[in-house]
Amino acid sequence: MGKVLLLGAGKIGRMIAKFLSDAGYDILVADIDKKSLSILGEFVPKARLAIIDVTNFKKLVSTMKGYDAVVSALCYEFNVEVARAALKAGLSYFDLTEDNTTCAEIRSIATQAKKGQIFMPQCGLAPGFVSIVAHHLSKTFDSLATVHMRVGALPQYPTNFMKYNLTWSTDGLINEYCNLCESIHDGKRIDVLPLQGLEHFSLDGVRYEAFNTSGGLGTLCETLDGQVQSLNYKTIRYMGHRKYISFLINDLKLGKRRGLLKEILENSIPITMQDVVIVFCTTTGMRNGHFVQLSDARKIYNREIDGEMWSAIQVTTASGVCAVIDLHFNGKLPSHGFVKQEQVLFNDFINNRFGQNYQELSAPSRPND
C-alpha cells in the first residue's frame, strides 16, 4: 500500500481516513484544528495525526516528503497552494473541489508534473462519480443528443420550510448556488445562471425539483464539446427548496455577502446524518438507427460501519476519492499529468472496493422500527 497524506480532518476527511486506514494505507492526517484531529482520532485510531498550517508553504512541502500522494479534503480556496506544494515535493495530488477556477489553476500546475506524478481534482460525488457514470453512458451511442446529470444530498426526514439539512461543506454549497454554471445548449458551450432551469420529476414515487448549480459537470463540457447537443448539471432538492434559497441569495442579496449567508445557514439549518444521496443521469442518442434513452438512477443511504453511523454524503464523497487513489496505485489511471474523472473506466470504479459503496442499498430502518 502507498503512503498518503490527508489534509483536512472534517466530516469528509474522517471518512476518507477510515476507508484508507482500514484498507491498509499508511496515512497521516493533518489539520490546523486540534479539536477536529481529536475527533478523527476517536473514529480512526489507526491514523497518525499532525497539526499543520497549510498556508505555511515551506512546512507543507517538508511534511509531504516521503509520501506518495496527498489528498486535500480542505475548503477549495486552499487547494491551489496544496497542488503547488505537491508539485515541488513530487507527490500525486487528489482533491474534492467543485470550483471551476480552482480546477483550471491545478490543471495549469499539472503541466509541470514529474514522471509518474498525476494531478486529479474533483474526485468526490459531483463532480466525480457522476462524471464517470455520465461519460460511461454516453459512449454507448452511435451519436449523442443529450446528457443530463442530476445529483442531490437530501435529508431523509425534512421538517423545515427549506426541506433541507446541512450535510457537507457550507462554503461549497454557497459556491454552487451563486456561481455561473457551464452547459452545452444546441451544440454550443454557454454559461447559465445558478438557480435557474427549474424542472420537476419523480423517482420511486417521490417528487423532486432540480435547478442549475455550479461545478457539477467537472470537465465534461470540454470532453463532450462537439459531440452532444445538450449537456447540463442540476442539483436535486425536495419541492419548494429553490424559492427559499433564491429569496436569500437574490432578493436579500446574500449572494454578495457569502460570509453572512454561511453564518445564517450554519446557525439555522441543523446537520443530519440521516440522509440520502440521489444520482440520476439520463442520456439520449441514436443507436442502430433508433433514437434511444438510457438512464442510471441510484439512491445511497447513510449506513453503520463498525458500530458508527456515517452519512450518505460522507460515504459517497469519500468513496469517490478513495476509489481513484486505489486505481492510481494499481496502475489503472493515466500515469502522468492532469487526469479527468471521465478518464476513469466505470467498471473499474464500480467494482473497486470503495466504488462498491455506490451500489444501491435498501433504505435503513426508521428509528424505533
Helices and strands as residue ranges (DSSP letters): E 3-7, H 11-22, E 26-31, H 34-43, E 48-51, H 57-64, E 69-72, G 76-78, H 79-89, E 92-95, H 100-110, E 118-120, H 129-138, E 143-155, H 170-178, E 181-185, E 188-192, E 199-203, E 206-212, H 220-224, E 230-238, H 241-246, I 247-251, G 254-256, H 258-268, E 275-287, E 290-301, E 303-305, E 308-310, H 312-329, E 337-338, G 341-343, H 346-350, G 355-358
